[in-house]
Amino acid sequence: MPTVALHLRRALLALSLCTAAAHAQEMVSIAGSTVNMREGPTLDSTVLWELQRGYPLRVTERRGDWLAVKDFEDDTGWVARSLTSTEPHHIVKGKTLNMRKGPGTEHEVVAELAHGELLKTLDKQDEWVRVERYDGATGWVARRLVWGF
């Protein structure tokens, strides 16, 4: 019969695995108008990219006031935590993507979106995401064809 110590070890292992999985899935978006993604967690580190407001990133590590992040193309770097938010956004993964009037392929196409286009997330319904693009147009896109929250 298992001991109390064994039960406790199993519970702690399960908790740490759940915490690691939740942490690995944490998303942030850029809150500033443009934010530098850096090579390391300091202001002296080389700037790798300039990211625009809303750009979604997956958090892979936290170090003080800095977040290690990965983008939709698996580029990695560091951003200042204070310059991020939890406002959901998505990025178009494919070469092009149809934005539709409703959540399904039977709905009319209202716009064609380009690779890397940034979209504000408005709603989610099953395998579809309602988004707003930079020009204010709104519509639905298939969740599997975008990356983000």
CYANA upper distance limits for C-alpha pairs under 8 A (distance plus 0.5 A):
  2 PRO  CA      6 LEU  CA      6.62
  2 PRO  CA      7 HIS  CA      7.42
  3 THR  CA      7 HIS  CA      6.96
  4 VAL  CA      8 LEU  CA      6.62
  5 ALA  CA      9 ARG  CA      6.66
  6 LEU  CA     10 ARG  CA      6.71
  7 HIS  CA     11 ALA  CA      6.63
  8 LEU  CA     12 LEU  CA      6.64
  9 ARG  CA     13 LEU  CA      6.62
 10 ARG  CA     14 ALA  CA      6.65
 11 ALA  CA     15 LEU  CA      6.63
 12 LEU  CA     16 SER  CA      6.60
 13 LEU  CA     17 LEU  CA      6.67
 14 ALA  CA     18 CYS  CA      6.70
 15 LEU  CA     19 THR  CA      6.57
 16 SER  CA     20 ALA  CA      6.51
 17 LEU  CA     21 ALA  CA      6.62
 18 CYS  CA     22 ALA  CA      6.61
 19 THR  CA     23 HIS  CA      6.47
 20 ALA  CA     24 ALA  CA      6.47
 21 ALA  CA     25 GLN  CA      6.90
 22 ALA  CA     26 GLU  CA      6.96
 23 HIS  CA     59 VAL  CA      7.95
 23 HIS  CA     60 THR  CA      7.91
 24 ALA  CA     58 ARG  CA      8.08
 24 ALA  CA     59 VAL  CA      7.11
 24 ALA  CA     60 THR  CA      6.29
 25 GLN  CA     58 ARG  CA      7.16
 25 GLN  CA     59 VAL  CA      7.70
 26 GLU  CA     58 ARG  CA      6.39
 26 GLU  CA     59 VAL  CA      6.00
 26 GLU  CA     60 THR  CA      8.40
 27 MET  CA     56 PRO  CA      7.37
 27 MET  CA     57 LEU  CA      6.16
 27 MET  CA     58 ARG  CA      5.03
 27 MET  CA     59 VAL  CA      6.31
 27 MET  CA     86 THR  CA      7.50
 27 MET  CA    148 GLY  CA      7.90
 27 MET  CA    149 PHE  CA      6.76
 28 VAL  CA     56 PRO  CA      6.30
 28 VAL  CA     57 LEU  CA      5.90
 28 VAL  CA     58 ARG  CA      6.94
 28 VAL  CA     59 VAL  CA      7.52
 28 VAL  CA     84 THR  CA      6.56
 28 VAL  CA     85 SER  CA      6.03
 28 VAL  CA     86 THR  CA      5.46
 28 VAL  CA     87 GLU  CA      7.75
 28 VAL  CA     88 PRO  CA      8.03
 29 SER  CA     53 ARG  CA      7.88
 29 SER  CA     54 GLY  CA      5.50
 29 SER  CA     55 TYR  CA      5.66
 29 SER  CA     56 PRO  CA      4.76
 29 SER  CA     57 LEU  CA      6.38
 29 SER  CA     84 THR  CA      5.92
 29 SER  CA     85 SER  CA      5.78
 29 SER  CA     86 THR  CA      6.45
 29 SER  CA     87 GLU  CA      6.78
 29 SER  CA     88 PRO  CA      7.30
 29 SER  CA     89 HIS  CA      7.45
 30 ILE  CA     34 THR  CA      8.20
 30 ILE  CA     35 VAL  CA      7.45
 30 ILE  CA     51 LEU  CA      7.63
 30 ILE  CA     52 GLN  CA      7.11
 30 ILE  CA     53 ARG  CA      5.38
 30 ILE  CA     54 GLY  CA      5.30
 30 ILE  CA     55 TYR  CA      5.79
 30 ILE  CA     56 PRO  CA      7.21
 30 ILE  CA     83 LEU  CA      6.71
 30 ILE  CA     84 THR  CA      5.06
 30 ILE  CA     85 SER  CA      6.72
 31 ALA  CA     53 ARG  CA      5.91
 31 ALA  CA     54 GLY  CA      6.80
 31 ALA  CA     83 LEU  CA      5.73
 31 ALA  CA     84 THR  CA      5.17
 31 ALA  CA     85 SER  CA      5.98
 32 GLY  CA     52 GLN  CA      7.88
 32 GLY  CA     53 ARG  CA      6.04
 32 GLY  CA     83 LEU  CA      6.13
 32 GLY  CA     84 THR  CA      7.75
 33 SER  CA     52 GLN  CA      6.25
 33 SER  CA     53 ARG  CA      5.33
 34 THR  CA     50 GLU  CA      6.66
 34 THR  CA     51 LEU  CA      5.87
 34 THR  CA     52 GLN  CA      5.01
 34 THR  CA     53 ARG  CA      6.45
 35 VAL  CA     50 GLU  CA      6.02
 35 VAL  CA     51 LEU  CA      5.66
 35 VAL  CA     52 GLN  CA      6.99
 35 VAL  CA     53 ARG  CA      8.25
 35 VAL  CA     79 VAL  CA      8.04
 35 VAL  CA     83 LEU  CA      7.67
 36 ASN  CA     47 VAL  CA      6.49
 36 ASN  CA     48 LEU  CA      7.73
 36 ASN  CA     49 TRP  CA      6.32
 36 ASN  CA     50 GLU  CA      5.09
 36 ASN  CA     51 LEU  CA      6.69
 36 ASN  CA     79 VAL  CA      7.19
 37 MET  CA     47 VAL  CA      6.40
 37 MET  CA     48 LEU  CA      6.11
 37 MET  CA     49 TRP  CA      5.66
 37 MET  CA     50 GLU  CA      6.63
 37 MET  CA     51 LEU  CA      7.41
 37 MET  CA     77 GLY  CA      6.15
 37 MET  CA     78 TRP  CA      5.87
 37 MET  CA     79 VAL  CA      5.66
 38 ARG  CA     42 THR  CA      8.28
 38 ARG  CA     43 LEU  CA      8.43
 38 ARG  CA     45 SER  CA      6.33
 38 ARG  CA     46 THR  CA      6.04
 38 ARG  CA     47 VAL  CA      4.91
 38 ARG  CA     48 LEU  CA      5.74
 38 ARG  CA     49 TRP  CA      7.62
 38 ARG  CA     77 GLY  CA      5.83
 38 ARG  CA     78 TRP  CA      5.45
 38 ARG  CA     79 VAL  CA      6.90
 39 GLU  CA     45 SER  CA      6.09
 39 GLU  CA     46 THR  CA      5.89
 39 GLU  CA     47 VAL  CA      6.86
 39 GLU  CA     48 LEU  CA      6.73
 39 GLU  CA     77 GLY  CA      5.69
 39 GLU  CA     78 TRP  CA      6.69
 40 GLY  CA     45 SER  CA      5.80
 40 GLY  CA     46 THR  CA      7.90
 40 GLY  CA     77 GLY  CA      7.15
 40 GLY  CA     78 TRP  CA      6.19
 41 PRO  CA     45 SER  CA      7.50
 41 PRO  CA     63 ARG  CA      7.89
 41 PRO  CA     66 TRP  CA      6.16
 41 PRO  CA     67 LEU  CA      8.02
 41 PRO  CA     68 ALA  CA      8.22
 41 PRO  CA     78 TRP  CA      6.10
 41 PRO  CA     79 VAL  CA      7.69
 41 PRO  CA     80 ALA  CA      8.22
 42 THR  CA     66 TRP  CA      8.46
 48 LEU  CA     77 GLY  CA      7.89
 51 LEU  CA     55 TYR  CA      6.90
 54 GLY  CA     87 GLU  CA      7.85
 54 GLY  CA     88 PRO  CA      8.13
 54 GLY  CA     89 HIS  CA      6.54
 54 GLY  CA    118 LEU  CA      7.89
 54 GLY  CA    120 LYS  CA      7.65
 55 TYR  CA     89 HIS  CA      7.22
 55 TYR  CA     90 HIS  CA      8.09
 55 TYR  CA     91 ILE  CA      8.15
 55 TYR  CA    118 LEU  CA      7.13
 56 PRO  CA     71 ASP  CA      7.47
 56 PRO  CA     88 PRO  CA      7.85
 56 PRO  CA     89 HIS  CA      6.26
 56 PRO  CA     90 HIS  CA      6.87
 56 PRO  CA     91 ILE  CA      7.89
 56 PRO  CA    148 GLY  CA      6.19
 56 PRO  CA    149 PHE  CA      7.85
 57 LEU  CA     69 VAL  CA      6.38
 57 LEU  CA     70 LYS  CA      6.15
 57 LEU  CA     71 ASP  CA      5.49
 57 LEU  CA     72 PHE  CA      7.94
 57 LEU  CA    148 GLY  CA      7.69
 58 ARG  CA     69 VAL  CA      5.86
 58 ARG  CA     70 LYS  CA      5.70
 58 ARG  CA     71 ASP  CA      6.90
 58 ARG  CA    148 GLY  CA      8.45
 59 VAL  CA     67 LEU  CA      6.89
 59 VAL  CA     68 ALA  CA      6.37
 59 VAL  CA     69 VAL  CA      5.06
 59 VAL  CA     70 LYS  CA      7.15
 60 THR  CA     67 LEU  CA      7.96
 60 THR  CA     68 ALA  CA      5.93
 60 THR  CA     69 VAL  CA      5.95
 60 THR  CA     70 LYS  CA      7.53
 61 GLU  CA     67 LEU  CA      6.37
 61 GLU  CA     68 ALA  CA      5.36
 61 GLU  CA     69 VAL  CA      7.66
 62 ARG  CA     66 TRP  CA      6.52
 62 ARG  CA     67 LEU  CA      5.21
 62 ARG  CA     68 ALA  CA      6.66
 63 ARG  CA     67 LEU  CA      6.77
 63 ARG  CA     68 ALA  CA      8.24
 65 ASP  CA     80 ALA  CA      6.51
 65 ASP  CA     81 ARG  CA      5.97
 65 ASP  CA     82 SER  CA      7.73
 66 TRP  CA     78 TRP  CA      6.95
 66 TRP  CA     79 VAL  CA      6.23
 66 TRP  CA     80 ALA  CA      5.07
 66 TRP  CA     81 ARG  CA      5.57
 67 LEU  CA     78 TRP  CA      5.96
 67 LEU  CA     79 VAL  CA      5.94
 67 LEU  CA     80 ALA  CA      6.76
 67 LEU  CA     81 ARG  CA      6.25
 68 ALA  CA     76 THR  CA      7.74
 68 ALA  CA     77 GLY  CA      6.21
 68 ALA  CA     78 TRP  CA      4.98
 68 ALA  CA     79 VAL  CA      7.21
 69 VAL  CA     76 THR  CA      6.08
 69 VAL  CA     77 GLY  CA      6.04
 69 VAL  CA     78 TRP  CA      6.34
 69 VAL  CA     79 VAL  CA      7.76
 70 LYS  CA     74 ASP  CA      5.96
 70 LYS  CA     75 ASP  CA      5.96
 70 LYS  CA     76 THR  CA      4.92
 70 LYS  CA     77 GLY  CA      7.20
 71 ASP  CA     75 ASP  CA      5.95
 71 ASP  CA     76 THR  CA      7.14
 72 PHE  CA     91 ILE  CA      7.87
 72 PHE  CA     93 LYS  CA      7.85
 72 PHE  CA    147 TRP  CA      6.60
 72 PHE  CA    148 GLY  CA      8.11
 79 VAL  CA     83 LEU  CA      7.94
 79 VAL  CA     84 THR  CA      8.50
 80 ALA  CA     84 THR  CA      7.77
 88 PRO  CA    120 LYS  CA      7.03
 88 PRO  CA    121 THR  CA      5.87
 88 PRO  CA    122 LEU  CA      8.49
 88 PRO  CA    148 GLY  CA      7.87
 88 PRO  CA    149 PHE  CA      5.90
 89 HIS  CA    118 LEU  CA      7.65
 89 HIS  CA    119 LEU  CA      6.08
 89 HIS  CA    120 LYS  CA      4.95
 89 HIS  CA    121 THR  CA      5.28
 89 HIS  CA    148 GLY  CA      6.44
 89 HIS  CA    149 PHE  CA      6.60
 90 HIS  CA    118 LEU  CA      6.58
 90 HIS  CA    119 LEU  CA      5.62
 90 HIS  CA    120 LYS  CA      6.89
 90 HIS  CA    121 THR  CA      6.92
 90 HIS  CA    146 VAL  CA      6.51
 90 HIS  CA    147 TRP  CA      5.76
 90 HIS  CA    148 GLY  CA      4.85
 90 HIS  CA    149 PHE  CA      6.94
 91 ILE  CA    115 HIS  CA      8.28
 91 ILE  CA    116 GLY  CA      6.03
 91 ILE  CA    117 GLU  CA      6.04
 91 ILE  CA    118 LEU  CA      5.29
 91 ILE  CA    119 LEU  CA      6.52
 91 ILE  CA    146 VAL  CA      5.91
 91 ILE  CA    147 TRP  CA      5.70
 91 ILE  CA    148 GLY  CA      6.91
 92 VAL  CA     96 THR  CA      8.09
 92 VAL  CA     97 LEU  CA      7.57
 92 VAL  CA    113 LEU  CA      7.77
 92 VAL  CA    114 ALA  CA      7.16
 92 VAL  CA    115 HIS  CA      5.63
 92 VAL  CA    116 GLY  CA      5.52
 92 VAL  CA    117 GLU  CA      5.88
 92 VAL  CA    118 LEU  CA      7.39
 92 VAL  CA    119 LEU  CA      8.34
 92 VAL  CA    145 LEU  CA      6.99
 92 VAL  CA    146 VAL  CA      5.10
 92 VAL  CA    147 TRP  CA      7.06
 93 LYS  CA    115 HIS  CA      6.23
 93 LYS  CA    116 GLY  CA      6.81
 93 LYS  CA    145 LEU  CA      6.24
 93 LYS  CA    146 VAL  CA      5.62
 93 LYS  CA    147 TRP  CA      6.85
 94 GLY  CA    114 ALA  CA      8.12
 94 GLY  CA    115 HIS  CA      5.90
 94 GLY  CA    116 GLY  CA      8.50
 94 GLY  CA    145 LEU  CA      6.93
 94 GLY  CA    146 VAL  CA      8.18
 95 LYS  CA    114 ALA  CA      6.52
 95 LYS  CA    115 HIS  CA      5.21
 96 THR  CA    112 GLU  CA      7.06
 96 THR  CA    113 LEU  CA      5.95
 96 THR  CA    114 ALA  CA      5.13
 96 THR  CA    115 HIS  CA      6.21
 97 LEU  CA    112 GLU  CA      6.12
 97 LEU  CA    113 LEU  CA      5.44
 97 LEU  CA    114 ALA  CA      6.98
 97 LEU  CA    115 HIS  CA      8.31
 97 LEU  CA    141 VAL  CA      8.03
 97 LEU  CA    145 LEU  CA      7.87
 98 ASN  CA    109 VAL  CA      6.50
 98 ASN  CA    110 VAL  CA      8.00
 98 ASN  CA    111 ALA  CA      6.53
 98 ASN  CA    112 GLU  CA      5.20
 98 ASN  CA    113 LEU  CA      6.66
 98 ASN  CA    141 VAL  CA      7.22
 99 MET  CA    109 VAL  CA      6.17
 99 MET  CA    110 VAL  CA      6.23
 99 MET  CA    111 ALA  CA      5.65
 99 MET  CA    112 GLU  CA      6.51
 99 MET  CA    113 LEU  CA      7.35
 99 MET  CA    139 GLY  CA      5.99
 99 MET  CA    140 TRP  CA      5.84
 99 MET  CA    141 VAL  CA      5.67
100 ARG  CA    104 GLY  CA      8.07
100 ARG  CA    105 THR  CA      8.08
100 ARG  CA    107 HIS  CA      6.31
100 ARG  CA    108 GLU  CA      5.95
100 ARG  CA    109 VAL  CA      4.79
100 ARG  CA    110 VAL  CA      5.78
100 ARG  CA    111 ALA  CA      7.59
100 ARG  CA    139 GLY  CA      5.73
100 ARG  CA    140 TRP  CA      5.45
100 ARG  CA    141 VAL  CA      6.95
101 LYS  CA    107 HIS  CA      6.10
101 LYS  CA    108 GLU  CA      6.09
101 LYS  CA    109 VAL  CA      6.91
101 LYS  CA    110 VAL  CA      6.73
101 LYS  CA    139 GLY  CA      5.73
101 LYS  CA    140 TRP  CA      6.71
102 GLY  CA    107 HIS  CA      5.89
102 GLY  CA    108 GLU  CA      8.09
102 GLY  CA    139 GLY  CA      7.15
102 GLY  CA    140 TRP  CA      6.13
103 PRO  CA    107 HIS  CA      7.66
103 PRO  CA    125 GLN  CA      7.75
103 PRO  CA    128 TRP  CA      6.04
103 PRO  CA    129 VAL  CA      7.94
103 PRO  CA    130 ARG  CA      8.18
103 PRO  CA    140 TRP  CA      5.96
103 PRO  CA    141 VAL  CA      7.60
103 PRO  CA    142 ALA  CA      8.22
104 GLY  CA    128 TRP  CA      7.90
104 GLY  CA    140 TRP  CA      8.38
104 GLY  CA    142 ALA  CA      8.32
110 VAL  CA    139 GLY  CA      7.70
113 LEU  CA    117 GLU  CA      7.18
118 LEU  CA    133 ARG  CA      7.30
118 LEU  CA    134 TYR  CA      7.95
119 LEU  CA    131 VAL  CA      6.30
119 LEU  CA    132 GLU  CA      6.04
119 LEU  CA    133 ARG  CA      5.40
119 LEU  CA    134 TYR  CA      7.61
120 LYS  CA    131 VAL  CA      5.92
120 LYS  CA    132 GLU  CA      5.56
120 LYS  CA    133 ARG  CA      6.93
121 THR  CA    129 VAL  CA      7.51
121 THR  CA    130 ARG  CA      6.74
121 THR  CA    131 VAL  CA      5.19
121 THR  CA    132 GLU  CA      7.13
121 THR  CA    149 PHE  CA      8.42
122 LEU  CA    129 VAL  CA      7.98
122 LEU  CA    130 ARG  CA      5.82
122 LEU  CA    131 VAL  CA      5.77
122 LEU  CA    132 GLU  CA      7.46
123 ASP  CA    129 VAL  CA      6.31
123 ASP  CA    130 ARG  CA      5.39
123 ASP  CA    131 VAL  CA      7.62
124 LYS  CA    128 TRP  CA      6.36
124 LYS  CA    129 VAL  CA      4.93
124 LYS  CA    130 ARG  CA      6.52
125 GLN  CA    129 VAL  CA      6.75
125 GLN  CA    130 ARG  CA      8.43
127 GLU  CA    142 ALA  CA      6.59
127 GLU  CA    143 ARG  CA      5.82
127 GLU  CA    144 ARG  CA      7.86
128 TRP  CA    140 TRP  CA      6.85
128 TRP  CA    141 VAL  CA      6.13
128 TRP  CA    142 ALA  CA      5.12
128 TRP  CA    143 ARG  CA      5.46
129 VAL  CA    140 TRP  CA      5.94
129 VAL  CA    141 VAL  CA      5.89
129 VAL  CA    142 ALA  CA      6.83
129 VAL  CA    143 ARG  CA      6.22
130 ARG  CA    138 THR  CA      7.60
130 ARG  CA    139 GLY  CA      5.96
130 ARG  CA    140 TRP  CA      4.79
130 ARG  CA    141 VAL  CA      6.98
131 VAL  CA    138 THR  CA      6.05
131 VAL  CA    139 GLY  CA      6.12
131 VAL  CA    140 TRP  CA      6.54
131 VAL  CA    141 VAL  CA      7.82
132 GLU  CA    136 GLY  CA      6.36
132 GLU  CA    137 ALA  CA      6.12
132 GLU  CA    138 THR  CA      4.84
132 GLU  CA    139 GLY  CA      7.24
133 ARG  CA    137 ALA  CA      6.11
133 ARG  CA    138 THR  CA      6.96
141 VAL  CA    145 LEU  CA      7.97
141 VAL  CA    146 VAL  CA      8.27
142 ALA  CA    146 VAL  CA      7.66
143 ARG  CA    147 TRP  CA      8.14
